[in-house]
Each structure stands twice: as C-alpha cells, then as structure tokens.
Amino acid sequence: MLDDLKREVCEANLEVQRRGLVIYTWGNVSAIDRGRGIFGIKPSGISYEDLRPETIVLVDLEGRVVEGRFRPSTDTETHRVLYRAFPRVGGIVHTHSPWATAFAQACIPIPCYGTTHADHFYGEVPVTEPLSIEAIRGHYERETGESIARTFADLDPDAVPGVLAANHGPFAWGRNAGMAVYNAVVLEEVARMAFATRVLAPALPPIRRELLDRHYLRKHGRDAYYGQR
C-alpha cells in the first residue's frame, strides 16, 4: 500500500510539471494514507527529472520521517497541518504558478467573475492574512499551514479547494493527489482569467449569487446533473 502511495505522489508531481505549473525544483505534491496516518511528499530540492517512486519521502502526522533517504520538502509542515485541519483531504499541491502567485503576492483574493470559476470554486479563492514577524522568524512552514486553516474557519475546503498564501503562492487540495493537481491547474487558469477580466473591466462586480449557485451546484450539489451518472 505504501508503494502505491509513493507511486501516486511521484506521478502527481510529474503531472504538475507536465501541466506547466512548476519549473526547476519549485513546488511539491503530497498524498496521504489516512488509515496509516502517513503521507508521501516530494523530497526537498530534487529535480523532477530525477523523481522516482523510491525518492518519495514518507512522513507521519506527527512530522516524523518514517521512510526515505532524502529530506522531505521544506513545505512538509504546511502539508502536515493541512492534513490535520482538513480530514477529508487526500492530496495537497503547492506551486508558484505565475498567475495565482501574482494574486498571492498582491494579497488579493481571486474574485469569481464568471461561470468557469463557479464550476470549480464556490466563490472567490481567499488569501490568508500576511504572517507576523514572529511567525516568519519562528516555525514558518507550520505557521503557513495554520494561517490557511484559520482562513477556512468559516469556509468549506471541499467547496473551495484552494487558497493563496499571502506574499507566497497557491495551495490546492482534493480527495486524492490527482484531484489536488486538477484543482491546482484550474486555480491557475481562473487566476489568469480573473487578471484579464480586471484589466478589461476594473469595476466589474463578482458573479451574481444565483449564477454562482447554479453553476457550482449543478456539478457538486446534492441534485447535481452535470456529467454521466
């Protein structure tokens, strides 16, 4: 089972690169085996060309490395905090994809202007509060995860499967690593569309609630009818 987990994490990391969301060694994907309380994550500083299932590092929910010859990603603590905060999440992606990162650096949430966004995210993609100096100087990666968890205190992480870490970049998640990658790709695309929309119509308000509801709920609601059943 843990070999399957390592293969899943390796393939998801390679898919992030194929989709153009990362360059060089930027970014990371993880996935969790909830039954064992162990997640696999990309090792720190290893290029995607050198990534293999056997290079994936396994970590438990207390932050201890349980298998792997490399050091895990520097963002491991952020992933660990999110797995504990969001118990239905099975995979997490962090990238520095340019359009979403531009919003993160500007500390601006990604507004929902249209139905493409509404099909995937139930409203704007939020941005966290900037970290305090104490948080930056302290357990920075853990504080990043906790700031994301606080941002979702009144939000459903299933309905909005992504966030912008202020001054940093996007995180996305899903029921498994593949869906987390899918949501990261969509997040980048809706960020690009939102940026263009703001340029064309700076005063445009967000999508009407009725249209947001219709598009999101026809795919994800109790009576969803999008796709094949």
Phi and psi in degrees as GROMACS dihedral restraints (atoms count N, CA, C in turn):
[ dihedral_restraints ]
;  ai    aj    ak    al  type     phi  dphi    fc
    3     4     5     6     1   -71.7    20    10
    4     5     6     7     1   -28.9    20    10
    6     7     8     9     1   -64.1    20    10
    7     8     9    10     1   -39.1    20    10
    9    10    11    12     1   -62.6    20    10
   10    11    12    13     1   -39.7    20    10
   12    13    14    15     1   -62.0    20    10
   13    14    15    16     1   -44.1    20    10
   15    16    17    18     1   -64.6    20    10
   16    17    18    19     1   -38.7    20    10
   18    19    20    21     1   -65.7    20    10
   19    20    21    22     1   -41.3    20    10
   21    22    23    24     1   -60.2    20    10
   22    23    24    25     1   -45.4    20    10
   24    25    26    27     1   -67.6    20    10
   25    26    27    28     1   -41.1    20    10
   27    28    29    30     1   -61.5    20    10
   28    29    30    31     1   -48.4    20    10
   30    31    32    33     1   -63.6    20    10
   31    32    33    34     1   -39.1    20    10
   33    34    35    36     1   -65.3    20    10
   34    35    36    37     1   -40.8    20    10
   36    37    38    39     1   -62.5    20    10
   37    38    39    40     1   -41.4    20    10
   39    40    41    42     1   -67.2    20    10
   40    41    42    43     1   -34.6    20    10
   42    43    44    45     1   -66.0    20    10
   43    44    45    46     1   -36.9    20    10
   45    46    47    48     1   -60.2    20    10
   46    47    48    49     1   -40.8    20    10
   48    49    50    51     1   -67.8    20    10
   49    50    51    52     1   -44.4    20    10
   51    52    53    54     1   -58.9    20    10
   52    53    54    55     1   -34.1    20    10
   54    55    56    57     1   -81.6    20    10
   55    56    57    58     1     0.3    20    10
   57    58    59    60     1    78.1    20    10
   58    59    60    61     1    21.2    20    10
   60    61    62    63     1   -89.7    20    10
   61    62    63    64     1   -12.6    20    10
   63    64    65    66     1  -137.3    20    10
   64    65    66    67     1   155.0    20    10
   66    67    68    69     1  -131.2    20    10
   67    68    69    70     1   160.5    20    10
   69    70    71    72     1    50.2    20    10
   70    71    72    73     1  -123.0    20    10
   72    73    74    75     1  -108.1    20    10
   73    74    75    76     1    15.8    20    10
   75    76    77    78     1   -68.6    20    10
   76    77    78    79     1   146.1    20    10
   78    79    80    81     1    84.0    20    10
   79    80    81    82     1   168.5    20    10
   81    82    83    84     1  -165.2    20    10
   82    83    84    85     1   151.7    20    10
   84    85    86    87     1  -127.5    20    10
   85    86    87    88     1   143.3    20    10
   87    88    89    90     1  -132.9    20    10
   88    89    90    91     1   162.2    20    10
   90    91    92    93     1  -145.4    20    10
   91    92    93    94     1   152.2    20    10
   93    94    95    96     1  -120.0    20    10
   94    95    96    97     1   141.6    20    10
   96    97    98    99     1   -95.5    20    10
   97    98    99   100     1   101.3    20    10
   99   100   101   102     1   -65.6    20    10
  100   101   102   103     1   -33.7    20    10
  102   103   104   105     1   -63.6    20    10
  103   104   105   106     1   -36.0    20    10
  105   106   107   108     1   -95.6    20    10
  106   107   108   109     1   -13.5    20    10
  108   109   110   111     1    67.2    20    10
  109   110   111   112     1    36.1    20    10
  111   112   113   114     1  -128.6    20    10
  112   113   114   115     1   135.3    20    10
  114   115   116   117     1  -121.7    20    10
  115   116   117   118     1   150.1    20    10
  117   118   119   120     1  -102.7    20    10
  118   119   120   121     1   145.3    20    10
  120   121   122   123     1  -148.3    20    10
  121   122   123   124     1   154.0    20    10
  123   124   125   126     1   -61.3    20    10
  124   125   126   127     1   139.3    20    10
  126   127   128   129     1   -71.4    20    10
  127   128   129   130     1   154.3    20    10
  129   130   131   132     1   -68.5    20    10
  130   131   132   133     1   128.5    20    10
  132   133   134   135     1    73.2    20    10
  133   134   135   136     1     8.9    20    10
  135   136   137   138     1   -88.5    20    10
  136   137   138   139     1   130.7    20    10
  138   139   140   141     1   -69.5    20    10
  139   140   141   142     1   155.5    20    10
  141   142   143   144     1   -65.7    20    10
  142   143   144   145     1   -30.3    20    10
  144   145   146   147     1   -64.2    20    10
  145   146   147   148     1   -27.2    20    10
  147   148   149   150     1   -97.6    20    10
  148   149   150   151     1     3.7    20    10
  150   151   152   153     1   -79.4    20    10
  151   152   153   154     1   130.7    20    10
  153   154   155   156     1  -137.9    20    10
  154   155   156   157     1   160.1    20    10
  156   157   158   159     1   -53.2    20    10
  157   158   159   160     1   -36.4    20    10
  159   160   161   162     1   -72.9    20    10
  160   161   162   163     1   -13.3    20    10
  162   163   164   165     1   -87.8    20    10
  163   164   165   166     1   -12.4    20    10
  165   166   167   168     1   -66.4    20    10
  166   167   168   169     1   138.9    20    10
  168   169   170   171     1  -100.2    20    10
  169   170   171   172     1   135.5    20    10
  171   172   173   174     1  -102.7    20    10
  172   173   174   175     1   132.7    20    10
  174   175   176   177     1  -133.5    20    10
  175   176   177   178     1   142.7    20    10
  177   178   179   180     1   -91.9    20    10
  178   179   180   181     1   174.7    20    10
  180   181   182   183     1   -75.9    20    10
  181   182   183   184     1     0.3    20    10
  183   184   185   186     1   -96.3    20    10
  184   185   186   187     1    -1.4    20    10
  186   187   188   189     1    91.6    20    10
  187   188   189   190     1     8.9    20    10
  189   190   191   192     1   -90.1    20    10
  190   191   192   193     1   134.2    20    10
  192   193   194   195     1   -72.0    20    10
  193   194   195   196     1   125.7    20    10
  195   196   197   198     1  -107.9    20    10
  196   197   198   199     1   -16.2    20    10
  198   199   200   201     1  -163.7    20    10
  199   200   201   202     1   139.4    20    10
  201   202   203   204     1   133.0    20    10
  202   203   204   205     1   140.6    20    10
  204   205   206   207     1   -92.9    20    10
  205   206   207   208     1    -6.8    20    10
  207   208   209   210     1  -108.7    20    10
  208   209   210   211     1   162.2    20    10
  210   211   212   213     1   -74.1    20    10
  211   212   213   214     1   139.7    20    10
  213   214   215   216     1   -72.7    20    10
  214   215   216   217     1   167.0    20    10
  216   217   218   219     1   -47.3    20    10
  217   218   219   220     1   146.1    20    10
  219   220   221   222     1   -64.0    20    10
  220   221   222   223     1   -18.1    20    10
  222   223   224   225     1   -91.1    20    10
  223   224   225   226     1    10.8    20    10
  225   226   227   228     1   -56.6    20    10
  226   227   228   229     1   -41.7    20    10
  228   229   230   231     1   -63.2    20    10
  229   230   231   232     1   -35.7    20    10
  231   232   233   234     1   -63.2    20    10
  232   233   234   235     1   -46.6    20    10
  234   235   236   237     1   -59.6    20    10
  235   236   237   238     1   -44.4    20    10
  237   238   239   240     1   -60.5    20    10
  238   239   240   241     1   -45.1    20    10
  240   241   242   243     1   -61.3    20    10
  241   242   243   244     1   -41.1    20    10
  243   244   245   246     1   -68.9    20    10
  244   245   246   247     1   -37.7    20    10
  246   247   248   249     1   -63.0    20    10
  247   248   249   250     1   -36.2    20    10
  249   250   251   252     1   -74.4    20    10
  250   251   252   253     1   -33.8    20    10
  252   253   254   255     1   -79.7    20    10
  253   254   255   256     1   -31.6    20    10
  255   256   257   258     1  -119.0    20    10
  256   257   258   259     1    85.1    20    10
  258   259   260   261     1   -66.5    20    10
  259   260   261   262     1   -15.8    20    10
  261   262   263   264     1   -92.0    20    10
  262   263   264   265     1    -5.8    20    10
  264   265   266   267     1   -78.9    20    10
  265   266   267   268     1   133.5    20    10
  267   268   269   270     1  -113.4    20    10
  268   269   270   271     1   -11.6    20    10
  270   271   272   273     1  -153.1    20    10
  271   272   273   274     1   148.1    20    10
  273   274   275   276     1  -135.3    20    10
  274   275   276   277     1   140.6    20    10
  276   277   278   279     1  -126.0    20    10
  277   278   279   280     1   135.7    20    10
  279   280   281   282     1  -126.1    20    10
  280   281   282   283     1   128.9    20    10
  282   283   284   285     1  -134.0    20    10
  283   284   285   286     1   176.9    20    10
  285   286   287   288     1  -122.2    20    10
  286   287   288   289     1    41.4    20    10
  288   289   290   291     1   -58.2    20    10
  289   290   291   292     1   137.7    20    10
  291   292   293   294     1   -65.2    20    10
  292   293   294   295     1   -41.1    20    10
  294   295   296   297     1   -72.3    20    10
  295   296   297   298     1   -45.6    20    10
  297   298   299   300     1   -65.9    20    10
  298   299   300   301     1   -37.1    20    10
  300   301   302   303     1   -66.9    20    10
  301   302   303   304     1   -32.8    20    10
  303   304   305   306     1   -60.3    20    10
  304   305   306   307     1   -43.8    20    10
  306   307   308   309     1   -64.7    20    10
  307   308   309   310     1   -40.4    20    10
  309   310   311   312     1   -63.1    20    10
  310   311   312   313     1   -43.1    20    10
  312   313   314   315     1   -66.0    20    10
  313   314   315   316     1   -32.8    20    10
  315   316   317   318     1   -81.4    20    10
  316   317   318   319     1    -6.0    20    10
  318   319   320   321     1    57.9    20    10
  319   320   321   322     1    41.7    20    10
  321   322   323   324     1  -119.5    20    10
  322   323   324   325     1   128.2    20    10
  324   325   326   327     1   -65.5    20    10
  325   326   327   328     1   158.6    20    10
  327   328   329   330     1   -87.9    20    10
  328   329   330   331     1   110.8    20    10
  330   331   332   333     1   -69.0    20    10
  331   332   333   334     1   151.6    20    10
  333   334   335   336     1   -92.3    20    10
  334   335   336   337     1   101.6    20    10
  336   337   338   339     1   -95.0    20    10
  337   338   339   340     1   -21.2    20    10
  339   340   341   342     1  -153.6    20    10
  340   341   342   343     1  -175.9    20    10
  342   343   344   345     1   -75.5    20    10
  343   344   345   346     1   -24.9    20    10
  345   346   347   348     1   -60.7    20    10
  346   347   348   349     1   -47.2    20    10
  348   349   350   351     1   -62.7    20    10
  349   350   351   352     1   -46.3    20    10
  351   352   353   354     1   -64.5    20    10
  352   353   354   355     1   -24.8    20    10
  354   355   356   357     1   -65.3    20    10
  355   356   357   358     1   -21.0    20    10
  357   358   359   360     1  -123.7    20    10
  358   359   360   361     1   -32.5    20    10
  360   361   362   363     1  -125.4    20    10
  361   362   363   364     1   128.6    20    10
  363   364   365   366     1   -85.2    20    10
  364   365   366   367     1    70.1    20    10
  366   367   368   369     1   112.7    20    10
  367   368   369   370     1  -170.8    20    10
  369   370   371   372     1   -63.3    20    10
  370   371   372   373     1   152.6    20    10
  372   373   374   375     1   -86.4    20    10
  373   374   375   376     1   117.1    20    10
  375   376   377   378     1   -76.8    20    10
  376   377   378   379     1   164.0    20    10
  378   379   380   381     1  -118.7    20    10
  379   380   381   382     1   142.0    20    10
  381   382   383   384     1   -74.5    20    10
  382   383   384   385     1   164.9    20    10
  384   385   386   387     1   -69.7    20    10
  385   386   387   388     1   143.2    20    10
  387   388   389   390     1   -58.0    20    10
  388   389   390   391     1   143.7    20    10
  390   391   392   393     1   -70.8    20    10
  391   392   393   394     1   147.9    20    10
  393   394   395   396     1   -71.9    20    10
  394   395   396   397     1   164.0    20    10
  396   397   398   399     1   -60.0    20    10
  397   398   399   400     1   -39.3    20    10
  399   400   401   402     1   -63.1    20    10
  400   401   402   403     1   -40.6    20    10
  402   403   404   405     1   -66.9    20    10
  403   404   405   406     1   -39.7    20    10
  405   406   407   408     1   -65.8    20    10
  406   407   408   409     1   -40.0    20    10
  408   409   410   411     1   -79.1    20    10
  409   410   411   412     1   -16.8    20    10
  411   412   413   414     1   -96.0    20    10
  412   413   414   415     1  -128.0    20    10
  414   415   416   417     1   -85.1    20    10
  415   416   417   418     1    76.6    20    10
  417   418   419   420     1   -56.8    20    10
  418   419   420   421     1   -50.8    20    10
  420   421   422   423     1   -66.9    20    10
  421   422   423   424     1   -38.5    20    10
  423   424   425   426     1   -65.5    20    10
  424   425   426   427     1   -41.9    20    10
  426   427   428   429     1   -63.2    20    10
  427   428   429   430     1   -34.2    20    10
  429   430   431   432     1   -61.7    20    10
  430   431   432   433     1   -45.8    20    10
  432   433   434   435     1   -62.7    20    10
  433   434   435   436     1   -41.6    20    10
  435   436   437   438     1   -68.4    20    10
  436   437   438   439     1   -32.8    20    10
  438   439   440   441     1   -67.7    20    10
  439   440   441   442     1   -35.5    20    10
  441   442   443   444     1   -66.2    20    10
  442   443   444   445     1   -45.4    20    10
  444   445   446   447     1   -59.6    20    10
  445   446   447   448     1   -40.4    20    10
  447   448   449   450     1   -64.5    20    10
  448   449   450   451     1   -37.0    20    10
  450   451   452   453     1   -61.2    20    10
  451   452   453   454     1   -29.9    20    10
  453   454   455   456     1   -98.2    20    10
  454   455   456   457     1    18.3    20    10
  456   457   458   459     1   -57.2    20    10
  457   458   459   460     1   -35.6    20    10
  459   460   461   462     1  -118.9    20    10
  460   461   462   463     1    19.7    20    10
  462   463   464   465     1  -123.5    20    10
  463   464   465   466     1   155.0    20    10
  465   466   467   468     1   -95.4    20    10
  466   467   468   469     1   113.6    20    10
  468   469   470   471     1   -67.2    20    10
  469   470   471   472     1   -15.7    20    10
  471   472   473   474     1   -76.2    20    10
  472   473   474   475     1   -35.8    20    10
  474   475   476   477     1   -81.9    20    10
  475   476   477   478     1   -27.3    20    10
  477   478   479   480     1  -126.6    20    10
  478   479   480   481     1    83.9    20    10
  480   481   482   483     1   -84.4    20    10
  481   482   483   484     1    46.5    20    10
  483   484   485   486     1  -173.4    20    10
  484   485   486   487     1   163.1    20    10
  486   487   488   489     1  -156.4    20    10
  487   488   489   490     1   159.6    20    10
  489   490   491   492     1  -110.0    20    10
  490   491   492   493     1   120.5    20    10
  492   493   494   495     1   -80.5    20    10
  493   494   495   496     1   120.1    20    10
  495   496   497   498     1   -54.3    20    10
  496   497   498   499     1   134.7    20    10
  498   499   500   501     1    64.9    20    10
  499   500   501   502     1     9.7    20    10
  501   502   503   504     1  -127.1    20    10
  502   503   504   505     1   -81.9    20    10
  504   505   506   507     1   172.9    20    10
  505   506   507   508     1  -177.8    20    10
  507   508   509   510     1   -86.0    20    10
  508   509   510   511     1   148.8    20    10
  510   511   512   513     1  -124.0    20    10
  511   512   513   514     1   142.0    20    10
  513   514   515   516     1  -137.0    20    10
  514   515   516   517     1   160.5    20    10
  516   517   518   519     1  -150.0    20    10
  517   518   519   520     1   171.6    20    10
  519   520   521   522     1  -167.3    20    10
  520   521   522   523     1  -174.5    20    10
  522   523   524   525     1   -70.5    20    10
  523   524   525   526     1   -18.7    20    10
  525   526   527   528     1  -152.1    20    10
  526   527   528   529     1   179.5    20    10
  528   529   530   531     1   -64.8    20    10
  529   530   531   532     1   -38.0    20    10
  531   532   533   534     1   -62.0    20    10
  532   533   534   535     1   -43.2    20    10
  534   535   536   537     1   -70.4    20    10
  535   536   537   538     1   -31.8    20    10
  537   538   539   540     1   -63.1    20    10
  538   539   540   541     1   -41.8    20    10
  540   541   542   543     1   -64.1    20    10
  541   542   543   544     1   -44.7    20    10
  543   544   545   546     1   -54.4    20    10
  544   545   546   547     1   -47.7    20    10
  546   547   548   549     1   -66.7    20    10
  547   548   549   550     1   -33.3    20    10
  549   550   551   552     1   -66.8    20    10
  550   551   552   553     1   -38.8    20    10
  552   553   554   555     1   -64.7    20    10
  553   554   555   556     1   -46.3    20    10
  555   556   557   558     1   -63.5    20    10
  556   557   558   559     1   -40.5    20    10
  558   559   560   561     1   -57.9    20    10
  559   560   561   562     1   -44.1    20    10
  561   562   563   564     1   -64.1    20    10
  562   563   564   565     1   -40.4    20    10
  564   565   566   567     1   -68.8    20    10
  565   566   567   568     1   -41.9    20    10
  567   568   569   570     1   -70.2    20    10
  568   569   570   571     1   -28.2    20    10
  570   571   572   573     1   -64.7    20    10
  571   572   573   574     1   -43.0    20    10
  573   574   575   576     1   -61.7    20    10
  574   575   576   577     1   -45.0    20    10
  576   577   578   579     1   -64.2    20    10
  577   578   579   580     1   -41.3    20    10
  579   580   581   582     1   -65.1    20    10
  580   581   582   583     1   -39.9    20    10
  582   583   584   585     1   -60.2    20    10
  583   584   585   586     1   -47.0    20    10
  585   586   587   588     1   -63.4    20    10
  586   587   588   589     1   -38.8    20    10
  588   589   590   591     1   -64.0    20    10
  589   590   591   592     1   -41.4    20    10
  591   592   593   594     1   -64.5    20    10
  592   593   594   595     1   -34.7    20    10
  594   595   596   597     1   -67.4    20    10
  595   596   597   598     1   -43.5    20    10
  597   598   599   600     1   -74.2    20    10
  598   599   600   601     1   -35.3    20    10
  600   601   602   603     1  -143.0    20    10
  601   602   603   604     1    77.8    20    10
  603   604   605   606     1   -59.2    20    10
  604   605   606   607     1   -27.8    20    10
  606   607   608   609     1   -96.5    20    10
  607   608   609   610     1     6.8    20    10
  609   610   611   612     1   -63.7    20    10
  610   611   612   613     1   130.0    20    10
  612   613   614   615     1   -77.7    20    10
  613   614   615   616     1   165.6    20    10
  615   616   617   618     1   -62.4    20    10
  616   617   618   619     1   167.3    20    10
  618   619   620   621     1   -54.9    20    10
  619   620   621   622     1   147.3    20    10
  621   622   623   624     1   -63.8    20    10
  622   623   624   625     1   144.6    20    10
  624   625   626   627     1   -58.3    20    10
  625   626   627   628     1   -38.9    20    10
  627   628   629   630     1   -62.0    20    10
  628   629   630   631     1   -39.1    20    10
  630   631   632   633     1   -75.2    20    10
  631   632   633   634     1   -37.4    20    10
  633   634   635   636     1   -57.7    20    10
  634   635   636   637     1   -50.4    20    10
  636   637   638   639     1   -59.2    20    10
  637   638   639   640     1   -46.6    20    10
  639   640   641   642     1   -59.6    20    10
  640   641   642   643     1   -46.7    20    10
  642   643   644   645     1   -73.7    20    10
  643   644   645   646     1   -42.7    20    10
  645   646   647   648     1   -67.9    20    10
  646   647   648   649     1   -45.9    20    10
  648   649   650   651     1   -74.2    20    10
  649   650   651   652     1   -24.4    20    10
  651   652   653   654     1   -71.1    20    10
  652   653   654   655     1   -17.1    20    10
  654   655   656   657     1  -102.7    20    10
  655   656   657   658     1   -31.7    20    10
  657   658   659   660     1  -124.5    20    10
  658   659   660   661     1    -6.3    20    10
  660   661   662   663     1   -78.8    20    10
  661   662   663   664     1   175.8    20    10
  663   664   665   666     1   -59.6    20    10
  664   665   666   667     1   -36.4    20    10
  666   667   668   669     1  -107.0    20    10
  667   668   669   670     1    34.0    20    10
  669   670   671   672     1   -56.5    20    10
  670   671   672   673     1   141.4    20    10
  672   673   674   675     1  -130.6    20    10
  673   674   675   676     1     6.7    20    10
  675   676   677   678     1   -75.3    20    10
  676   677   678   679     1   140.6    20    10
  678   679   680   681     1    81.3    20    10
  679   680   681   682     1  -169.4    20    10
  681   682   683   684     1   -97.0    20    10
  682   683   684   685     1   144.1    20    10
